[in-house]
């Protein structure tokens, strides 16, 4: 799947979380989440540029998603005060909340990427080296489904935002 397809899948999957956050008075966190899942949607595909790392290998596992989530949460926690002073709307959140939330959303984004790759015939091994390969084989990675998923993600997120902010 291409970047645009992964972005669409992530927007689609994050829409319910965005709605829940917006409706509970945490729209700013919801918007941060949308930016994070959109901008990191293709992060596991860094393996294409790394020597000695196979495509859809270790970067396409739940272990990598968890590790990256923790790797992001820690510096965000330590930079929480600086972040809150730069974005006053975030000042109401404790650094533990900011770090945990941001790390969790990054991990969520990586798992969303895995969902996108699960739709293709090549599939993924999300629990490698344990477990087997999984694939729904709905369409190839280079199909028109990328644009369709992107459009669907934008429409669903937009509809969710419309309902949350009305």
N, C-alpha and C positions, 0 to 999 in steps of 0.2 A: 504494500500500500504506500502511496505517496504522501508527502507532508500534508497536503490539503485534505486528504482522506482521514489521516490521523487527527488533524485539528477538528474536523467535523465530528468524528467519533467522540473525542474528548468533550466538545461542547455539548453534544447530545447526552453523554453520561453525567456531566456536571450540572446540567439544567435543574434536576430536582434538588441538589444541594444548594445551588444558587437561590432557588425559590425559598427553601427552608430558611436560609440565612437572611434573605431580604425580608421575608414575612415576620421574622422574629427580631427585627431591628438591627441586624448586622449586615446591612447591604454593602458596606465598605469592604468587609471581609469577603462577601460574595463576589464583588468586583475584582478584588485581588485574586481570588481563586480562578475567575474566568481568564484573567491575564496570564496566570501561571499555567493553567492547563492548555491554553492556546499556544503560548510561547515555548513550552517544553514538550509538546506533543510528539515530536520526532527525536527526542533525546536518545532513546535506545539505539537509533540507527547510527550513532557515533561509531559503532563497530565497523561500519563500512570504511572508515578512515583510519582505523587502528590496525597496525601490523600485528600479526599473530593472534588476532581475535576474529573468530568466524562470525559471519552475519547470522543473526538470530540465534546467537549462542548465549553467553553469560549475561550480556546486556539485556536480553529478552527473557529474564526470569523474575519470579517474585522476590528472589533474594536480592537482586540488583535494585529492584524498586524499593525494598525496605532499607537497604544500605544507603541509597541515595537520599531517601527521605530523612534518615538520621543525619547524614552528612550535610544536609541543608538546614535542618532544625537547629543544630548546635550553633553555627555562626549567626543565624537569625536571632536566636535567644540572646547571645552575647551582644549583638548589635541592636537589640530591641529598643533601648532608650534613644539611640541615634535615629533609628527608623521612625519612632514615634515623634521625635522633634522635627523631622523632615516632612512627615505626613501627619498633621495634627489630628485627623480623624482616627488615626490608629493609636493615639495617646491613651485612649480609654482601656486598651488591652495590655495586660501584663506581658512581659517578655516571654514567659513560659507559654502563654497562649499564642503569641505571634510565632514563636519558633515551632511549636507543635503543629499549629495549623498549616504553616507554610511547608514544613517537611511532609506533613500528611498529604497536602495537595500535590506536591511533587511526586510522591509515591503513587497517588491516585492517577496522576497523569501518565506515569510509566505503565501502570496496569491498564489504563485506557488504550495505550499503544498496543499492548499485548492483545486486547480484545480486537482491535483493528486487524492485526496480523492473523489472528485466529480465523478470520473470515476468508482468508486466502487458501489456495490448495497447498502451499508450502508449509503453512502452519507454524507452530511454535512448540518448544519444550519448556513450559513455564516453571517446572520444578527440577530442571536439569541440575545435577546429573541423575537425579531420581526421576522416575516416571517416564512416560512415553510422550510422543508428539501428539498434538491435538490440532485438528483443522476442521472447519465447517465447509471449506471448499466452495463457498458461494460465488466467488469471482476472483479473477487474477488481480495481482497487485497493481497492474497498469491499466485497469478497466475504467470505464466511465463512472463506476461506483464511487470513486474518489470524490468527484464533483457532486454526485448525488448525496453522499454522506455529509459533505461540507454544507450543502444547501439545507439539508434536513437539520443539522446541528444548529445552524444560524437561525432557522425558522423556529425551532423548538425553544432555543435559548431566548430569542426575541419575544416569543409568546409568553414565556415564563416571566421575563422582565416586565412585560406589559401588565400581566396579572398582578405581579408583586408590587408594582409601583402605582397602580390605579387606586 
